[in-house]
Structure formats: structure tokens, C-alpha cells
Amino acid sequence: MTADHPFPPDPTEAGSAAEYVLSLVRLKQWAGEPSLSRLRTLAGQTVSADGVTIDALPKSTTSHVLRQTDKLPRWDFVQAFVTACFRYRDYPDEQIPRELERWRAARSALAEPPGTHTPLPTPATLAAARPDPAVDLLARRVAREEDRARKGLLSGYSIAPVSFAAGTATDDLHSIGRFFDALRPQRLMVVGESGAGKTVLAIELVLQLLEPLLTTGGQPGHRVPVRLNAARWTLGSPFEPWLAEQLVQDFGLAAKDAERLVRDRQVLPVLDGLDELDPEPSTGPPRRAIGLLNELNRYSDLSGRRPGAVVVTCRADRHAELSEARAGLDNATRIHLHDLTIEQISAYLRNRWPDGHPCDRHRSGIHEALSGTSGAAVRIALATPWRLLLTVTAVESGADPADLLHTSGDACVAAGRIAQRLLDAYVPAATELTPRAAHGTPYRPEQVRAWLENLATHLRWQAAYTAGTDRPPPGLTPIDIVPHLLWPIGGRRRVRALHALCCVIFAVIAMLAFWAGSAVDLRGRVDMEDGLTLALMAGWVGIATGLSLSPWPAAAGGRTNVPRRRRVIGGLLGALAGGPIGVLCGLAGLMLTGGKVFGPAFAVAAGATGGAVFGAVIGLTAAARRGTERMTVSEAVRAEPATLLGFGLCGALTGLPPLRLADAGPLALAAEVAGAFALAFALGVVFKIATGGWSKDAELAHPREALHRNPMIGVAFGLTGGVAAFLVFVMNQGVIESLACAFIGGVTFGLAFGAIAWSRTMIGLIVAAARGVLPLRLWTFLDWACEARLLRVSGATYQFRHRELQDFLTPPDDD
């Protein structure tokens, strides 16, 4: 670390009261030797026990305490003194509580026996120290995600000894948290070659910064480090709204909490992969990366007078292009990741293959290759943790290091040939080391490679599509494999046409079921009721067709990990609330039909049954843990207006048959259409709210979670509507016929209206499997590929294990 930004003294190293006081003296020296008068001013004033306002840090008290080494200072003195020193150093106010916690913990460890009186905190102090639930929730979710990402990258806990240079000093991963804490301003640019360990360093930084926050429960002033994929930023997007949106999408934070944390600078953005914003090979200045850097340079701290804290990782060649274009992260400390030394490589191999391991005999062979006459080429080839991982994976699968690392000629050219051999051996080695445990025979290496090549080709298409549009759908990036965005791999126009055809078929089947159940007869004169019925049916089919043609159907989330007891309670409460509402609707129908079709008993019984079923389903779906964030009505309407319009039309359709049987007049028809439309529209909004949002204790989303819920939610939509349809159909048909029509209509209605993303994805994958592009059981393959360390899970997406592997498996572009 540089001499310009030395670390403050660590109070936890004190082993006695005298050493603790000496740490306070050193803190004063570190702060720049402020005068006692200046410390008194910076510490402010406090209220004594008798209600008198006094200086929190009188000069005489400070002088006396710093000379007295036989006992620990009182905590109120330490708190005031440490705060004043950090303020004199111009330390960010939001970081001071974290430092105070370190001094408090160190003092507690050295505290005198009971009897030493520590003043009770005042109500104002308690209020200021109250944990922020949003900070605590975000910290826990980030920690779970980073732990999963770390294990996915490292295949466990063993990590290559990555080191970095900052100026003339050198540090390693174990001290990256303290190094960053000491930066002023806290802006860091991490630069390294491909595979040098930039992502691993970013993960380590996040986890190290999270440790004190998790132990203190989200105290005020603590910033939550959040690692985000820089490639998901779109050109022209303001940084702060985008950052808040990522917290909502990736970690399920409430929109208002996300905006507040970003506004109050309680989030430390760690943007991983600045180099992945622009396509490769470069055809000019990296304009997307430059655009993001410009946004970050406008990002200030809470006061608006200093640059905002941020971390960015970037590949060395892209950083050189940015420097050539005179673009960079202003006021940032730049660190460069070192290549691995022979000693570091040997240490990693000893750790991975200890004595007695089946591969321990290969350690000497790799060491000889590194130290031999052609060792320069081998050192270049194995200079990064990623290449080292390729080597050990190949050796563990049975490859001979001598065959992998043999070389001749120019060192750089020979190193390139070694790298190609290692990459070429990786897929067969990973396939052999991870046999398929279930669902049929093991995968063959040539199968795996072909499927991965097709996925890599699709990602190249995603990169081209993203580069050609200013507003790509969320998740469509050059590196993310998002399940509900994979359908174009089967052929974009072909899949969209087939999806539209299937949705039209589902919509027509649903309308035919309604036609049969409500006994519409068009063989004679078409009256006003029949004409209105046909118009509503045609409008609904048109909406279904339009939805099927949407460019990028989105798969919503939904609630998870909700206890069964809470779901049962939610269902019962929903039924109790829905029953009376259903009775009112039944009595309204009785009034509109004049009692010509059904009587009061049927109106009450059918209304209560239908309302109870509707309420129970909504209650079961909406149930969640306490504190769950829910969508607002306006958000639900804005999310899917066309779908809600379709629900309204179906509601109006369902209420028409009784009026037709009663030969109701135009006024009754108008009242029914308007009332049923409004009720069905409102139920659609309630369902959208009920199935949206996150549970406070939900695990982070698996990439397929939203897609798996999409058909379940859609069919739930349809079947609840089928209940109302059944109660109408039994006025015209028998129970069996009515039940069959309601069931068929409900399921097809749900697939056509509530499961658009799932239907599009399944059609795309079936077409891709028929063409031999991907396996039919794609989800099984993707999960296996993650287990084999060919892919990895990153938030709610899959990614290749490393960008170099993705590029290697991408076939040459025919164009």
C-alpha cells in the first residue's frame, strides 16, 4: 500500500491497557497531530448526567488520559477522541461508525472486571445506532451470492495466491479489504490480464468488507459492497437509477429502499468486467465503456464535494484502449494484478496436491517445466490462476504435464500454443471428472463441446443484438445465458411464428370451450347478446395473438420459501374475505336477470363458492413472510396492461350467458359488461401483486426459478377463472360437460395469457433440440455443466466459467 494512504492503527492488536492507550496516541499521530483545541472542537458537546452541556473532549482530560497508561480510558472518551481524529483526517462520516466498532470491540476485550461503569447510551445514541433492515437484508443476500460465486469459481476454498501492485508496494488478496478502506477517495480501478483473477479479487473485496457489517447487523454509516456485472449497463442510462434497478432485480430489494440506499450512498458498487461492455475485436474506441466511466465520474459522495466510492475491474488491453482514448476513472487508485511466480504456482500445487494425493508426483514435472530451458514460455502460459486451473484439471483427468507443457521456438508463440492445448483439453477433462449421475448415460465430450459451442455462438449473437439497440431487454448481454431469453437459438422468426400459432390455437380452444359451455347458438337470428359475445371473443383472441408476438416476453419472479402454515392461513383468510364478495356478485347477477335464470339460493351458494375459491387461491399465492415487499397497483397495471385488458374481457364474457338466458335489456347488458370487466380487471391486478415481489428470507433466485413459476402462475390464473365459468356453464349444461369446458378453457386461457415467456422458451428449445443445436433436457445439462465447472451461476443467469473459454469455444464468424 502506498505511503500516501497508510492504514490507521489497529486497536485489536493491543494486548493491555497501556498498549490500547498507545494505539490512541498513534491514532492522533496518524491523523496529523491535531491540537487539543482542534480535537475538542471536532468532538462537539454532550449532555452530562445532571443535564449540563459540556465539551465531549476537554483539553485537560485528553492530555491526562493519553499520559495515563495503567487503566483503560472510559468508552465515552474513546468514542469522542476517535471520532475527532477521523474527522480531522477528513475521513468519510459514513465510515466512522465502522472504525468506532473496532475500537469498542478492542476495549471490551481488555475491559476491567465488572464494576467499571460505562454510561448507558442516550435515546439519541440508540436511535442513531438502530440497524437498517434494508441494509441488513441486502448484506445477507450479497454474502450468499458471493459465497456461491466464490465456490463456483474456485471449486472449493483453495485459491491461487493472487497479488497486486499499487505504486511501489505489493499486497495480496488477504489485505484487499484493508487496502481499500485506507483509500481516500475510495475509488479503485483493478487492472489485469485475462484470467489474472480480477473477479476473484472483487469477490474477496466484497466478502471482506461485508464481514464487519454482518456482525454489527447493518449499523448506520455502513456501506454494503455489491458486485454487479458491468456488461448489463446500457449506454445512456443514468448510473444511480440503474444501480437502484440492479438492487431490485438481482437482490429483491424494495424499489423505495433501493433508491434510498443509493441516494444515501449506503451502497458501494463493485462493477466487474468493464471490458465486456464493448464487442471484441475492437473496431474503434470502446464507447460503451467510456460512457459508463463518464457516468461514474459524475457519481459523487453524499456531500457532492468529493468523488463517490466505486470499484471497477478491467482487462489490461481494454484499459490501454481507454487510456489511449483519454478515458478513465477520475481520482481512482489503480492496482495491477501480478503474474503468478514460480513459487506461487508451486505453493498452489502443494496445497491442491499434498503428499499422498494421486497427482502429487506431477508437481515436480510442472516445476521442472517452469524452471527448464523453455521455462519462459511455460511461465507465460501459466501466469494466471485461470490457466493454472486449466492445467490441474487436465492433469487430474489423466493428462501428462509433459504433453501439455512441451514447447519450442519463440516464448510468446510457444506460450500461445500451450494455452490452446490447455483450453482444448479442458472440456474433455471436465466431462471425465464429472460423470453424469442421473437421467441416462454420461455425456460424451464431443456432445458437450458441440452444445457449448452453440451457446457461445448464441452469446455472440446477443452481443451483436445488444450493440445494435439502445434498450436491450434486461439480461441480454454478451456473457449472460438467461433461460427465458434463449429461445432465439432455435431461429428467431421461426420460433416467434410457431409461438404465435400456438397461442392462437390456445386462445381459440379457450373460446370454443366457452362457446360450448355457455351454449351459444348462432344457427338462427344473431341478436344483440350473441353479437356482443362474438365481439368480446374476437377481441380476446386478438389480444392473445398480440401478446404472443411481443419481442421479448418477460418471466416474472414470485414468492419463495413461504412456510406452509403461512400459506394455509393466507388461503383461509382469502376464502373468508372472498366469500362475502362473491355473494354480493351473485346477488347483483340475480338483480340484473330479474330472477328468471336462478333463484336467491343459487345466487348465494354459487357466489359464496366462487368468491371463496378466488379468495383462497389469491391468499395462497399472496402469502409471504412478514415484511415482504409488494407491488403497488400502478406498478402492476404498468407491467402488463394488455394482459389485464384480456382478463377484463374474459370477465365480461363470463357474465353474459345468464343475461342472454334472461333476455335482459341493453341497460342490464351495459351494467353487466362494465361491472364484470372492472371486477376481472381488479382480480388480474390482485394476482399480479400477489405473485410479484420477494420474500424477505427468500434464497437468491436460481436462473430457472422465474421461468418455472411462469406456467404455474398462468395456469393458476386460468383455473380460477374456470371456477367462475363453471358456475355459469351449469345453467346451460350438465355438471360433467360444464366441468370439462371450464377445465379446458381455464388451462388454455392460462397458457395463452399467463405463461407467454414459458411457452416461447419451450418452443424455442424444442426447435433447437430438433435441429441438434441443444439437448432436449437443456436445464439438466446446464446444471451439470455448472457442476463440471464449465459454466457458473451468476445471480439469475448462467455464464461460461471464464471469458477466455467462451471465446475459445465460439466458432469463427462466417461473415
Sequence and secondary structure as in RCSB ss.txt:
>XXXX:A:sequence
MTADHPFPPDPTEAGSAAEYVLSLVRLKQWAGEPSLSRLRTLAGQTVSADGVTIDALPKSTTSHVLRQTDKLPRW
DFVQAFVTACFRYRDYPDEQIPRELERWRAARSALAEPPGTHTPLPTPATLAAARPDPAVDLLARRVAREEDRAR
KGLLSGYSIAPVSFAAGTATDDLHSIGRFFDALRPQRLMVVGESGAGKTVLAIELVLQLLEPLLTTGGQPGHRVP
VRLNAARWTLGSPFEPWLAEQLVQDFGLAAKDAERLVRDRQVLPVLDGLDELDPEPSTGPPRRAIGLLNELNRYS
DLSGRRPGAVVVTCRADRHAELSEARAGLDNATRIHLHDLTIEQISAYLRNRWPDGHPCDRHRSGIHEALSGTSG
AAVRIALATPWRLLLTVTAVESGADPADLLHTSGDACVAAGRIAQRLLDAYVPAATELTPRAAHGTPYRPEQVRA
WLENLATHLRWQAAYTAGTDRPPPGLTPIDIVPHLLWPIGGRRRVRALHALCCVIFAVIAMLAFWAGSAVDLRGR
VDMEDGLTLALMAGWVGIATGLSLSPWPAAAGGRTNVPRRRRVIGGLLGALAGGPIGVLCGLAGLMLTGGKVFGP
AFAVAAGATGGAVFGAVIGLTAAARRGTERMTVSEAVRAEPATLLGFGLCGALTGLPPLRLADAGPLALAAEVAG
AFALAFALGVVFKIATGGWSKDAELAHPREALHRNPMIGVAFGLTGGVAAFLVFVMNQGVIESLACAFIGGVTFG
LAFGAIAWSRTMIGLIVAAARGVLPLRLWTFLDWACEARLLRVSGATYQFRHRELQDFLTPPDDD
>XXXX:A:secstr
  TTS     GGG  SHHHHHHHHHHHHHHHT   HHHHHHHH EEE TTS EEESS HHHHHHHHH  SS   H
HHHHHHHHHHHHHTT  GGGHHHHHHHHHHHHHHT  STT       HHHHHHT   HHHHHHHHHHHHHHHHHH
HHHHTSS     EEEETTEEEEGGGHHHHHHT SS EEEEEE TTSSHHHHHHHHHHHHHHHHHHHTS TT  EE
EEEEGGG  TT  HHHHHHHHHHHHH   HHHHHHHHHTT EEEEEE GGGSS SS  SS HHHHHHHHHHHH B
 TTSSSB  EEEEEEHHHHHHHHHTT   TT EEEEE    HHHHHHHHHHHS TTSTTTTHHHHHHHHHHSTTH
HHHHHHT SHHHHHHHHHHHHTT  HHHHH   SSHHHHHHHHHHHHHHHHHHHHHHHS   SSSS   HHHHHH
HHHHHHHHHHHHHHHHHT SS  TT SSS B GGG GGGG HHHHHHHHHHHHHHHHHHHHHHHHHHHT   SS 
  HHHHHHHHHHHHHHHHHHHHHT SS        S  HHHHHHHHHHHHHHHHHHHHHHHHHHHHHHTTSS  H
HHHHHHHHHHHHHHHHHHHHHH   TT B   HHHHHHH HHHHHHHHHHHHHHHHHHHHHTT  HHHHHHHHHH
HHHHHHHHHHHHHHHHSSB TT     TTHHHHHHHHHHHHHHHHHHHHHHHHHTTTS HHHHHHHHHHHHHHHH
HHHT HHHHHHHHHHHHHHHTTSS SSHHHHHHHHHHTTSEEEETTEEEES HHHHHHHS     
